[in-house]
Amino acid sequence: MKQFLFVLLAASLASSAVAQNRVRLDERATVLFPGKVEQMDSEAGLIRYSTLDRENKVTGMATVIDARQYGVDSAMIIANYHNPMFVDLILQGLLGQYPGVELISKRKIARGRFMGYELEFRNDRPDEKVPYRDLYAQVFFAGADIYALTVLAEDKATDTPLLKEKFFSSLDIQ
């Protein structure tokens, strides 16, 4: 009986340690964070973030950018989705936050009816400013809203691909 209670208590503690938090990004999108969610203001909008692993080496970030604040409407996004210069403008915004980071790959993706891009970056010289070695982003366009998810991983982070896929797949846009 004692062993059963111990196993039940351990399972209960383990499930509470990985509590899931579904966070509303705006009126039509949510994303799932595995832990306590923090937030900070940025030029583009409110950024929500949380560590994705127990070692605090992988961080997930989510934000919604209203493209209209930059003079871009949904028709312009649709018209320029296949234009490489359009993607480069998005990349400049992302890379500007992380000096020394280089683009490794980019590809077009879709989630339901929403088009987007998946991007992978590498930082060969992590330091105090940018302690992350691997950076991943998914960006989706929904009208004039741009939903951006980012995963930042330190050099010795384990399970990064699994954590990244789980976080990215949790985005739900209506």
KEKE-3310 file (N, C-alpha, C; in steps of 0.2 Angstrom, whole numbers, plus 5000, padded with zeros to 4 digits):
npx = (5004:5010:5019:5011:5005:5016:5020:5009:5009:5021:5019:5008:5015:5025:5016:5011:5022:5025:5015:5003:5001:4989:4990:4982:4985:4979:4963:4960:4970:4980:4993:5003:5011:5024:5027:5028:5022:5030:5030:5035:5037:5039:5045:5037:5026:5018:5027:5027:5034:5043:5052:5056:5061:5067:5080:5081:5087:5081:5071:5054:5046:5032:5023:5012:5011:5005:5004:4999:5004:5016:5013:5008:4996:4984:4982:4994:5003:4998:5001:5014:5020:5027:5038:5055:5062:5053:5052:5066:5065:5057:5066:5077:5071:5070:5083:5089:5087:5096:5112:5125:5120:5117:5107:5102:5093:5078:5061:5045:5030:5014:4999:4984:4974:4983:4997:5015:5032:5046:5061:5078:5091:5109:5120:5137:5145:5140:5137:5136:5127:5119:5115:5112:5114:5107:5093:5076:5062:5045:5034:5018:5005:4990:4979:4982:4989:5003:5009:5021:5032:5046:5060:5073:5089:5101:5119:5121:5109:5097:5085:5080:5075:5063:5056:5055:5046:5035:5031:5029:5019:5009:5003:4987:4977:4963)
npy = (4994:5006:5008:5010:5022:5030:5030:5035:5048:5053:5052:5062:5074:5074:5077:5089:5097:5098:5107:5113:5128:5136:5149:5164:5173:5183:5188:5177:5167:5155:5148:5134:5134:5125:5129:5142:5157:5171:5189:5202:5219:5224:5232:5227:5221:5213:5201:5184:5172:5157:5145:5129:5117:5107:5110:5124:5128:5129:5140:5146:5157:5169:5179:5192:5201:5216:5220:5231:5242:5245:5249:5240:5229:5216:5212:5216:5208:5195:5197:5198:5186:5176:5183:5185:5196:5201:5191:5192:5205:5201:5193:5201:5209:5199:5194:5206:5207:5198:5199:5193:5181:5169:5165:5148:5140:5142:5139:5138:5136:5129:5131:5124:5135:5145:5153:5153:5154:5144:5145:5143:5147:5150:5152:5154:5159:5159:5171:5182:5192:5185:5171:5159:5145:5139:5144:5145:5148:5150:5158:5164:5170:5179:5187:5204:5201:5194:5180:5174:5162:5157:5148:5146:5139:5134:5129:5116:5111:5098:5087:5097:5097:5089:5097:5109:5106:5102:5114:5122:5116:5118:5130:5137:5144:5153)
npz = (5000:5004:4994:4983:4986:4986:4973:4967:4972:4967:4953:4953:4957:4947:4936:4939:4939:4926:4921:4909:4900:4892:4882:4877:4863:4855:4849:4841:4842:4850:4861:4867:4882:4892:4905:4918:4912:4906:4902:4890:4884:4867:4852:4841:4848:4861:4869:4874:4884:4889:4898:4890:4894:4908:4912:4909:4897:4885:4877:4873:4863:4860:4849:4842:4828:4822:4806:4800:4807:4802:4790:4781:4773:4773:4759:4753:4760:4755:4741:4741:4746:4740:4736:4737:4743:4752:4761:4766:4772:4783:4789:4792:4803:4812:4814:4818:4831:4837:4836:4826:4823:4811:4796:4793:4786:4777:4774:4765:4773:4779:4789:4790:4783:4783:4778:4779:4785:4789:4799:4802:4812:4816:4829:4830:4840:4854:4867:4882:4877:4867:4872:4865:4854:4844:4835:4831:4821:4817:4807:4803:4792:4794:4788:4791:4802:4810:4816:4826:4832:4842:4845:4856:4859:4870:4869:4874:4876:4878:4869:4860:4847:4848:4858:4851:4840:4847:4854:4843:4836:4844:4842:4839:4827:4823)
capx = (5000:5014:5022:5006:5004:5022:5020:5003:5011:5026:5015:5005:5020:5028:5011:5010:5029:5025:5009:5003:4997:4987:4990:4979:4989:4974:4956:4959:4976:4983:4999:5004:5018:5024:5028:5025:5023:5032:5029:5039:5035:5044:5043:5032:5021:5019:5030:5026:5040:5044:5057:5052:5064:5069:5087:5081:5092:5077:5065:5050:5043:5027:5020:5008:5013:5000:5008:4997:5008:5021:5010:5007:4989:4984:4983:5001:5006:4997:5004:5022:5022:5032:5044:5061:5063:5048:5055:5072:5063:5055:5072:5081:5068:5071:5090:5091:5087:5101:5118:5130:5116:5116:5102:5104:5088:5071:5056:5038:5025:5007:4995:4978:4974:4988:5004:5021:5039:5050:5067:5083:5097:5114:5125:5143:5149:5136:5140:5131:5121:5115:5118:5109:5117:5102:5087:5071:5056:5039:5030:5012:5002:4983:4976:4987:4992:5009:5010:5028:5035:5053:5063:5080:5092:5108:5123:5121:5102:5095:5078:5078:5070:5056:5053:5053:5040:5029:5029:5027:5013:5003:4999:4981:4975:4956)
capy = (5000:5012:5009:5012:5029:5034:5030:5040:5055:5054:5054:5068:5079:5075:5080:5096:5100:5100:5109:5116:5134:5138:5157:5168:5178:5188:5185:5171:5162:5152:5143:5131:5134:5120:5131:5148:5162:5178:5193:5208:5223:5225:5236:5224:5220:5209:5194:5180:5167:5152:5139:5123:5111:5107:5113:5131:5129:5130:5145:5147:5164:5169:5186:5194:5208:5219:5222:5238:5247:5246:5251:5234:5226:5209:5211:5217:5201:5190:5198:5197:5180:5172:5188:5184:5202:5201:5186:5195:5210:5198:5190:5207:5210:5194:5194:5212:5206:5193:5200:5188:5175:5168:5161:5142:5138:5144:5136:5139:5131:5131:5128:5125:5140:5151:5153:5155:5152:5141:5148:5141:5151:5147:5157:5150:5162:5162:5175:5185:5195:5180:5164:5153:5143:5137:5148:5142:5152:5149:5164:5163:5176:5178:5194:5208:5199:5190:5176:5172:5158:5157:5143:5148:5134:5135:5124:5109:5109:5091:5087:5103:5096:5087:5103:5114:5103:5102:5121:5125:5112:5120:5136:5136:5150:5152)
capz = (5000:5004:4988:4978:4988:4984:4965:4965:4974:4962:4947:4954:4957:4940:4931:4941:4937:4918:4920:4903:4900:4885:4882:4872:4860:4853:4849:4837:4842:4857:4860:4874:4885:4897:4912:4920:4906:4907:4896:4889:4878:4862:4847:4837:4852:4868:4868:4879:4884:4895:4896:4888:4897:4915:4913:4907:4891:4879:4878:4868:4863:4855:4848:4837:4825:4817:4800:4798:4811:4797:4783:4777:4774:4771:4752:4752:4762:4750:4735:4742:4750:4736:4734:4741:4746:4757:4767:4768:4777:4790:4792:4795:4809:4817:4815:4821:4839:4839:4833:4826:4821:4803:4793:4790:4781:4777:4769:4766:4777:4780:4794:4788:4777:4784:4775:4783:4784:4795:4798:4807:4813:4821:4832:4831:4846:4860:4873:4886:4874:4864:4874:4862:4848:4839:4835:4826:4821:4813:4806:4800:4791:4795:4786:4793:4808:4809:4822:4826:4837:4841:4850:4857:4863:4872:4865:4877:4877:4875:4867:4857:4841:4851:4862:4846:4837:4852:4855:4836:4834:4849:4840:4836:4824:4821)
cpx = (5004:5017:5017:5005:5010:5022:5014:5005:5017:5023:5012:5010:5023:5023:5011:5017:5029:5018:5009:4999:4996:4986:4987:4983:4985:4968:4955:4965:4978:4989:5000:5011:5018:5025:5025:5027:5025:5030:5033:5036:5041:5041:5037:5026:5023:5022:5029:5031:5040:5049:5053:5055:5065:5075:5087:5086:5088:5071:5061:5047:5037:5024:5016:5010:5008:5004:5006:5001:5014:5019:5009:5000:4989:4984:4990:5005:5005:5000:5011:5024:5027:5038:5049:5063:5059:5050:5061:5070:5061:5062:5077:5078:5070:5079:5093:5091:5092:5107:5122:5127:5116:5110:5105:5099:5081:5067:5049:5034:5018:5004:4988:4978:4979:4995:5009:5028:5042:5057:5072:5089:5102:5118:5131:5147:5144:5140:5134:5125:5116:5118:5116:5113:5112:5095:5082:5065:5051:5035:5024:5008:4994:4980:4982:4991:4998:5010:5017:5030:5042:5055:5070:5083:5099:5112:5122:5114:5100:5087:5076:5073:5063:5052:5051:5047:5034:5026:5026:5020:5007:5000:4993:4978:4968:4955)
cpy = (5006:5013:5012:5020:5033:5035:5035:5047:5057:5056:5061:5074:5080:5078:5087:5100:5102:5102:5113:5122:5136:5146:5160:5173:5184:5185:5179:5166:5161:5148:5140:5131:5129:5123:5138:5153:5169:5182:5199:5212:5223:5230:5234:5222:5216:5203:5190:5174:5163:5147:5133:5117:5112:5110:5121:5133:5131:5135:5146:5154:5165:5177:5187:5201:5210:5223:5229:5243:5249:5248:5246:5231:5219:5208:5212:5210:5196:5191:5197:5191:5176:5177:5187:5190:5203:5197:5189:5201:5207:5196:5196:5209:5205:5194:5200:5211:5201:5194:5194:5181:5175:5163:5154:5139:5141:5140:5138:5134:5133:5128:5129:5130:5146:5149:5155:5153:5148:5143:5144:5145:5148:5153:5153:5153:5164:5166:5178:5188:5190:5173:5158:5152:5142:5141:5146:5147:5149:5156:5163:5170:5175:5185:5198:5206:5194:5186:5173:5168:5157:5152:5145:5142:5135:5129:5117:5107:5102:5092:5093:5102:5094:5093:5108:5112:5103:5109:5123:5122:5115:5126:5134:5143:5149:5156)
cpz = (5000:4997:4983:4980:4985:4976:4963:4967:4969:4956:4947:4954:4950:4935:4933:4939:4930:4916:4913:4903:4893:4886:4876:4869:4858:4853:4845:4838:4849:4855:4867:4876:4891:4904:4913:4914:4909:4901:4896:4883:4873:4857:4843:4841:4858:4866:4875:4879:4890:4893:4894:4890:4904:4916:4911:4902:4885:4881:4872:4869:4858:4855:4842:4834:4821:4812:4798:4802:4807:4790:4778:4778:4772:4764:4750:4754:4757:4744:4735:4745:4746:4734:4739:4745:4752:4763:4770:4773:4784:4793:4795:4802:4814:4819:4819:4829:4841:4835:4832:4823:4813:4802:4791:4785:4782:4772:4770:4769:4777:4786:4793:4782:4778:4782:4779:4781:4791:4794:4804:4806:4817:4823:4834:4837:4851:4865:4877:4883:4871:4866:4870:4856:4843:4840:4829:4826:4816:4813:4801:4798:4791:4794:4787:4799:4806:4816:4821:4833:4836:4847:4850:4861:4864:4869:4868:4879:4874:4873:4863:4851:4843:4854:4857:4843:4841:4853:4848:4835:4839:4847:4836:4834:4821:4815)
residu = (MET:LYS:GLN:PHE:LEU:PHE:VAL:LEU:LEU:ALA:ALA:SER:LEU:ALA:SER:SER:ALA:VAL:ALA:GLN:ASN:ARG:VAL:ARG:LEU:ASP:GLU:ARG:ALA:THR:VAL:LEU:PHE:PRO:GLY:LYS:VAL:GLU:GLN:MET:ASP:SER:GLU:ALA:GLY:LEU:ILE:ARG:TYR:SER:THR:LEU:ASP:ARG:GLU:ASN:LYS:VAL:THR:GLY:MET:ALA:THR:VAL:ILE:ASP:ALA:ARG:GLN:TYR:GLY:VAL:ASP:SER:ALA:MET:ILE:ILE:ALA:ASN:TYR:HIS:ASN:PRO:MET:PHE:VAL:ASP:LEU:ILE:LEU:GLN:GLY:LEU:LEU:GLY:GLN:TYR:PRO:GLY:VAL:GLU:LEU:ILE:SER:LYS:ARG:LYS:ILE:ALA:ARG:GLY:ARG:PHE:MET:GLY:TYR:GLU:LEU:GLU:PHE:ARG:ASN:ASP:ARG:PRO:ASP:GLU:LYS:VAL:PRO:TYR:ARG:ASP:LEU:TYR:ALA:GLN:VAL:PHE:PHE:ALA:GLY:ALA:ASP:ILE:TYR:ALA:LEU:THR:VAL:LEU:ALA:GLU:ASP:LYS:ALA:THR:ASP:THR:PRO:LEU:LEU:LYS:GLU:LYS:PHE:PHE:SER:SER:LEU:ASP:ILE:GLN)
# end
